Structure formats: C-alpha cells, structure tokens
C-alpha cells in the first residue's frame, strides 16, 4: 500500500464509521472523515483525520469533498427508502473525483436473501458495478449490538420476546466489521471486483441468548416466541416507527430460514482472529446494574 494513499470514510460520525476512521488513523494512514456535520468529528480530527462535510442529500457538494481520495468506504445510509438515491449521488461523485476503489457495506448474501432490507443494497451493488470503479462488497451480517438494544425490557419483564423462533444469528461486533473493512481497504492490491460474506465466527439462537442474559444478569430470562405480526406491534408500542418495526419483525422471521447465519469464517480470516462473541458484551451486566 502506497503510504500516501488517501482513504475516505463516509458516515464517519456514525458508530461503524467512527471505528473505521480510528483504526486507519491508528495505523498512520491518511484518512478523511466525511460527515454531515463536521462539528461532530473533533475527536477524529484530534487523531489526525481530516474532517470534511459530506451530506448524501447534497449531491452537488460530494465530488469536491472526495477530491484527492484514492480509496472510498461507502457506508450505507441509515435512511431506509432513500438509500439508492443517496448512494447513486456518492457513486457519481466518486466517478467525477477519480476515486480508484470503492468498498461498500452491504448485507449478508445480498443477491439471494429475501430479507426486505436487502433490496436497496442489491440496487447499490448494481450501481457500483455499472460505474466501472474497482470495488469490494462487504456483505455484513447482524451486529451483536443490535441485540443489546432489547436487553433492558428483557431484564425488566423477565422475558426475551422475538419472532425468530430457532433462527441462528452469526453476529459480530461493529468493531469486528470495522476491522474487516480496514483489512479490505488496505490490501496492497485489492481485487477489482470482490465479494466478502462477513459474519461472526460463532452463531446463537435467541433461546441461547436468553440463557446468556440470564447468566450475565443473574435473573431468569424466559425465551418467548410470538407471531411476526404480534412482535411488530410490540415494537411499534415502544415508539419504533411502524415501517422499521415491521421490517425488523420480517427479518427475524426470515432469519429462521438461515439468512443471517454463515459458517464461512471469512471475517475471522480477514481480521486474523475469531470475532468477539456476544457473551463478551453481556459480561458487562451485573445483577445490580440489571
């Protein structure tokens, strides 16, 4: 890798992007952190990253923001329903700016999975392929942190509610996926069109997760499987927007068909170690804190 190569990370103020920027900066690479509000990047600037304004919804500004970029990590937008338009703007800007390589954070088995969230990822992958820019698709599985959001109600009510039945999730932490992204971005000679199906080294069911929460919190947590529609209504009742709630419920149901399980250990091979098990995140729980 040429030491003067410039890496650009979009969505750098987000949870995944921030870790990627930190990892690149720690290794001494020239890294540009793109974010909607540069004021949120003071800590990254302190690490040596250059912080630039980068707003997916302001296409006219993107090419100039990408000036000097050799390799781009396009972290998928969080705005479901707007992603394809936003990603198209970034890809067009990358072409104009002469970016040589794009890595894109997609979803596990994007071209095959029936999970609804995959449609915008498939469309983005196609747009990148059509751009002619050398690229890699980082098809990330589920984050361990996704499951941590349900801990408080599970502990409060003594039950982990789901519609995933006996689905198995090969989840990894954001830090693991970030390390995988850095490994691909910094390859001395990355393949022009490569696909990485990325997931945790081990998998677990929601019933097993309930048992792990029980052990970590010293409280009995039951595993309760409910119909998809009931689970979606439960999520909506917590204040979650209805489209997102129904999408998550559908995803849990489809996970039962194996779409979020992967035994390839590709991520483990990329980062040179097993991924962090979800039990490590749960270890921070104490009976008092719970």
C-alpha positions in Angstrom: 0.0 0.0 0.0 1.4 3.4 -1.0 1.8 5.3 2.2 0.4 8.5 0.6 -2.9 6.8 -0.4 -5.9 8.8 0.9 -8.8 6.9 2.4 -12.2 8.5 2.6 -14.9 7.1 5.0 -18.5 8.3 4.6 -20.8 8.4 7.6 -17.8 8.8 9.7 -19.7 10.3 12.7 -21.7 7.1 12.9 -20.9 4.1 15.1 -19.3 2.0 12.4 -17.6 4.8 10.5 -16.0 6.3 13.6 -14.3 3.0 14.4 -13.0 2.6 10.9 -11.5 6.1 10.9 -9.9 5.4 14.3 -8.4 2.1 13.1 -7.0 3.8 9.9 -5.6 6.7 11.8 -4.0 4.5 14.4 -2.1 2.7 11.6 -0.8 6.0 10.3 -2.9 6.2 7.1 -4.1 9.4 5.6 -7.8 9.3 6.3 -10.6 11.7 5.5 -13.7 11.5 7.7 -16.8 12.6 5.8 -19.9 13.5 7.8 -23.0 15.7 7.5 -21.9 17.9 10.5 -18.1 18.3 10.7 -18.5 19.6 14.3 -19.2 16.1 15.4 -15.7 15.0 14.2 -13.5 16.9 16.6 -12.3 13.7 18.3 -11.4 12.2 14.9 -9.5 15.3 13.9 -7.5 15.0 17.1 -6.4 11.6 15.9 -5.1 13.1 12.7 -8.0 12.6 10.4 -9.1 15.3 8.1 -12.8 16.0 8.6 -14.9 17.2 5.7 -18.6 18.0 5.2 -20.3 15.1 3.3 -24.0 15.1 3.0 -25.6 12.4 0.9 -28.6 14.8 0.3 -26.4 17.5 -1.2 -25.1 15.8 -4.4 -23.5 18.9 -5.9 -21.0 19.1 -3.0 -19.8 15.5 -3.0 -17.3 15.4 -5.8 -15.3 18.3 -4.4 -15.4 16.6 -0.9 -14.0 13.5 -2.5 -11.1 15.3 -4.1 -7.8 13.5 -3.6 -9.4 10.3 -2.5 -7.9 7.0 -3.6 -10.0 4.5 -1.8 -13.5 5.1 -0.5 -15.5 3.3 2.1 -19.2 3.9 1.3 -21.1 3.1 4.5 -24.7 2.6 3.6 -27.1 5.3 4.6 -29.3 4.8 7.6 -32.3 6.3 5.8 -34.2 3.3 4.5 -36.1 4.1 1.4 -33.7 6.9 0.4 -30.6 4.8 0.2 -30.4 4.1 -3.5 -30.8 7.8 -4.5 -28.2 8.8 -1.8 -25.7 6.1 -2.8 -26.1 7.0 -6.5 -25.0 10.5 -5.7 -21.9 9.3 -3.9 -21.0 6.9 -6.7 -21.5 9.6 -9.4 -19.3 11.9 -7.3 -16.6 9.2 -6.9 -16.5 8.8 -10.7 -16.1 12.6 -11.1 -13.4 12.8 -8.4 -11.4 9.9 -9.9 -11.7 7.6 -6.9 -9.9 4.3 -7.8 -11.6 1.9 -5.4 -14.9 1.7 -3.5 -15.8 -0.7 -0.7 -19.5 -0.8 0.2 -21.1 -2.1 3.3 -23.9 -4.3 2.1 -25.9 -7.1 3.7 -25.2 -10.8 4.0 -25.9 -12.7 0.8 -27.4 -9.6 -0.7 -28.1 -11.1 -4.1 -30.0 -14.1 -2.7 -31.7 -13.1 0.6 -35.4 -12.4 0.7 -34.9 -10.0 3.6 -36.6 -6.8 2.6 -33.7 -4.6 3.8 -31.6 -6.2 1.0 -33.3 -4.6 -1.9 -31.6 -1.2 -1.6 -28.2 -3.0 -1.1 -28.7 -5.0 -4.3 -29.5 -1.9 -6.2 -26.4 -0.1 -4.8 -24.2 -3.0 -5.7 -25.5 -2.9 -9.2 -24.8 0.8 -9.5 -21.3 0.3 -8.3 -20.7 -2.4 -10.8 -22.1 -0.2 -13.6 -19.7 2.7 -12.5 -16.7 0.8 -13.7 -14.8 1.6 -10.5 -12.9 -1.3 -8.9 -14.8 -2.3 -5.8 -15.5 -4.7 -3.0 -18.8 -5.6 -1.4 -18.6 -6.0 2.4 -21.7 -8.0 3.0 -22.1 -7.6 6.7 -24.3 -9.9 8.9 -26.1 -8.7 12.0 -24.3 -6.6 14.6 -24.1 -8.0 18.2 -25.1 -4.5 19.3 -28.5 -5.0 17.6 -29.4 -7.5 20.2 -28.2 -5.4 23.1 -31.0 -2.8 22.5 -33.5 -5.4 23.8 -31.7 -6.1 27.0 -33.4 -3.6 29.3 -37.0 -4.7 28.5 -36.0 -8.4 28.6 -34.5 -8.0 32.1 -37.3 -5.8 33.3 -40.0 -8.2 32.2 -38.1 -11.4 32.6 -38.7 -12.4 29.0 -36.9 -12.1 25.7 -39.6 -11.6 23.1 -39.0 -12.5 19.5 -40.5 -14.0 16.4 -37.2 -15.6 15.3 -38.1 -19.0 16.7 -35.0 -21.1 16.5 -33.2 -18.9 14.0 -29.4 -18.8 14.4 -27.5 -15.5 14.0 -23.8 -15.3 13.1 -23.4 -11.9 14.7 -20.2 -9.9 15.2 -19.5 -6.6 16.8 -19.2 -3.3 15.0 -15.5 -3.3 15.9 -15.1 -6.7 14.1 -16.8 -5.5 11.0 -14.8 -2.2 11.1 -11.6 -4.2 11.3 -12.7 -6.3 8.3 -13.4 -3.1 6.3 -9.9 -1.8 7.1 -8.4 -5.1 6.1 -10.0 -4.9 2.7 -9.4 -1.2 2.2 -5.7 -1.5 3.0 -4.9 -4.6 0.8 -1.8 -3.9 -1.2 -3.6 -4.9 -4.4 -7.3 -5.3 -3.8 -9.2 -7.4 -6.3 -11.1 -5.3 -8.8 -14.5 -6.9 -8.0 -14.6 -8.9 -4.8 -17.4 -10.0 -2.5 -17.0 -10.8 1.2 -19.7 -12.5 3.1 -19.0 -11.3 6.6 -20.4 -12.7 9.8 -19.4 -13.9 13.3 -17.2 -16.9 14.0 -20.0 -18.5 16.0 -23.7 -18.3 16.0 -26.5 -18.4 18.6 -30.3 -18.7 18.8 -32.5 -16.3 20.6 -33.2 -19.0 23.1 -29.5 -19.3 23.8 -29.2 -15.6 24.0 -32.0 -15.6 26.7 -29.9 -18.1 28.7 -26.8 -15.9 28.3 -28.7 -12.9 29.5 -29.9 -14.9 32.5 -26.3 -15.9 33.4 -25.0 -12.4 33.0 -27.7 -10.7 34.9 -28.4 -13.5 37.5 -32.0 -13.2 36.6 -34.3 -15.8 35.0 -35.0 -14.6 31.4 -37.5 -16.7 29.5 -37.4 -17.2 25.8 -40.8 -16.3 24.3 -41.6 -16.7 20.6 -44.6 -14.9 19.2 -46.1 -14.5 15.8 -44.5 -11.9 13.5 -47.4 -9.5 13.5 -47.6 -9.6 17.3 -43.9 -8.9 17.6 -44.1 -6.0 15.1 -47.0 -4.5 17.1 -44.9 -4.8 20.3 -42.0 -2.9 18.7 -44.4 -0.2 17.5 -45.8 0.1 21.0 -42.3 1.0 22.2 -42.2 4.0 19.8 -40.4 2.4 16.9 -41.6 3.7 13.5 -44.0 1.2 12.0 -42.2 0.5 8.7 -39.0 -0.2 10.6 -40.7 -2.3 13.2 -42.4 -4.5 10.6 -39.1 -4.8 8.7 -37.3 -6.0 11.8 -40.0 -8.5 12.5 -39.9 -9.8 9.0 -36.1 -10.1 9.2 -36.3 -12.1 12.4 -38.8 -14.5 10.8 -36.7 -14.9 7.7 -33.6 -15.5 9.8 -35.3 -18.7 10.7 -34.6 -19.8 7.1 -30.8 -19.3 7.7 -30.3 -16.0 6.0 -28.4 -14.4 8.9 -26.2 -17.5 9.6 -22.9 -18.0 7.9 -20.2 -20.5 8.7 -17.5 -19.4 6.3 -15.5 -17.5 8.9 -14.5 -15.0 6.2 -14.4 -12.1 8.6 -12.3 -14.1 11.0 -9.8 -14.8 8.2 -9.7 -11.1 7.2 -9.0 -9.8 10.7 -6.7 -12.7 11.8 -8.7 -13.7 14.9 -12.1 -15.0 15.9 -14.8 -12.4 16.1 -16.0 -11.2 19.6 -18.8 -13.3 20.9 -21.9 -11.6 22.1 -21.3 -13.1 25.6 -18.3 -10.7 25.9 -20.7 -7.8 25.5 -23.1 -9.3 28.0 -20.3 -9.7 30.5 -20.6 -6.0 31.4 -24.0 -6.8 33.0 -24.2 -7.2 36.8 -27.1 -8.2 39.0 -27.0 -4.7 40.5 -26.8 -2.9 37.2 -29.5 -5.0 35.7 
